[in-house]
Amino acid sequence: MPYSAPITRTNPACLLFLIDQSGSMADPFVGAGGASKAVAVADAVNRLLQNVVLRSAKADGVRDYFRVGVLGYGKTVTAGLGGAAPFSVLIPVSKVGDHLG
């Protein structure tokens, strides 16, 4: 039986994205119109985060059904979304929504 649990503000789901930032990410991504792998990944992650924010939006604002984070790795590990590795990588989805325009 697969694991299942309700996603609520008191029991949010975690979405953590690990992003390769090695030199090979500058190479072209096949099927992306000449864009680099880095640009293609950034576009995909940004679209996904936007969809998560939209799904969490209600009349009273974006509800924190998710905690999201981005870790980039290459020569070093860095946290995106304004966090700092290793302790504040995950942020409430409403904070991501604050920066969408």
C-alpha positions as CSV (number, residue, x, y, z in Angstrom):
1,M,0.0,0.0,0.0
2,P,1.5,3.4,-0.9
3,Y,2.1,6.0,1.7
4,S,-0.5,8.8,1.9
5,A,-1.1,11.7,4.2
6,P,-3.4,14.7,4.0
7,I,-1.6,18.0,3.0
8,T,-2.8,20.8,5.2
9,R,-1.3,24.0,6.7
10,T,-0.6,22.1,9.9
11,N,0.8,19.1,7.9
12,P,2.5,20.7,4.8
13,A,4.2,18.7,2.1
14,C,7.9,19.3,1.4
15,L,9.2,20.0,-2.2
16,L,13.0,20.1,-2.4
17,F,14.6,20.7,-5.7
18,L,18.2,19.7,-6.3
19,I,19.8,21.6,-9.2
20,D,23.0,20.7,-10.9
21,Q,25.2,23.7,-11.3
22,S,28.2,22.0,-12.8
23,G,29.9,23.3,-15.9
24,S,27.9,20.9,-18.1
25,M,24.8,22.9,-17.4
26,A,26.1,25.5,-19.9
27,D,25.7,23.0,-22.7
28,P,22.7,23.3,-25.0
29,F,19.6,21.4,-24.0
30,V,18.3,19.3,-26.9
31,G,14.8,20.5,-27.9
32,A,15.0,23.8,-26.0
33,G,15.7,26.0,-29.1
34,G,19.4,26.4,-28.3
35,A,18.9,27.4,-24.6
36,S,21.4,26.0,-22.1
37,K,20.5,23.2,-19.8
38,A,20.6,25.7,-16.9
39,V,18.0,27.9,-18.6
40,A,15.8,25.0,-19.4
41,V,15.9,23.7,-15.7
42,A,15.4,27.2,-14.3
43,D,12.3,27.7,-16.6
44,A,10.9,24.3,-15.5
45,V,11.4,24.9,-11.8
46,N,10.0,28.4,-12.0
47,R,6.8,27.1,-13.8
48,L,6.4,24.3,-11.2
49,L,6.8,26.7,-8.3
50,Q,4.3,29.1,-9.9
51,N,1.8,26.2,-10.3
52,V,2.3,25.2,-6.6
53,V,1.6,28.8,-5.6
54,L,-1.5,28.9,-7.8
55,R,-2.8,25.6,-6.3
56,S,-2.3,27.0,-2.8
57,A,-4.1,30.3,-3.5
58,K,-7.4,30.9,-1.9
59,A,-9.6,34.0,-1.5
60,D,-7.7,35.0,1.6
61,G,-4.2,34.6,0.1
62,V,-1.7,31.8,-0.5
63,R,-2.0,29.1,2.1
64,D,1.1,27.3,3.3
65,Y,0.2,23.8,2.2
66,F,3.8,23.4,1.1
67,R,7.3,24.2,2.2
68,V,9.7,24.5,-0.7
69,G,13.4,24.8,-1.2
70,V,16.1,24.8,-3.9
71,L,19.6,23.5,-3.4
72,G,22.2,24.1,-6.1
73,Y,25.2,21.8,-6.2
74,G,28.4,21.9,-8.2
75,K,31.7,23.0,-6.7
76,T,29.7,24.1,-3.6
77,V,26.2,23.7,-2.3
78,T,24.0,26.8,-2.2
79,A,20.5,27.4,-1.1
80,G,18.1,29.3,-3.4
81,L,14.8,31.1,-2.5
82,G,16.6,33.3,0.0
83,G,17.5,30.4,2.3
84,A,20.9,29.3,3.7
85,A,22.2,25.8,3.6
86,P,21.9,23.7,5.6
87,F,19.4,25.2,8.1
88,S,16.9,27.4,6.4
89,V,16.5,25.8,3.0
90,L,12.7,25.3,3.2
91,I,10.4,28.3,3.1
92,P,6.6,28.5,3.2
93,V,5.0,28.6,-0.3
94,S,3.4,31.9,0.6
95,K,6.8,33.5,0.6
96,V,7.4,32.3,-2.9
97,G,4.0,33.7,-3.9
98,D,5.1,37.1,-2.5
99,H,7.8,37.3,-5.2
100,L,5.6,36.3,-8.2
101,G,4.4,39.1,-10.3
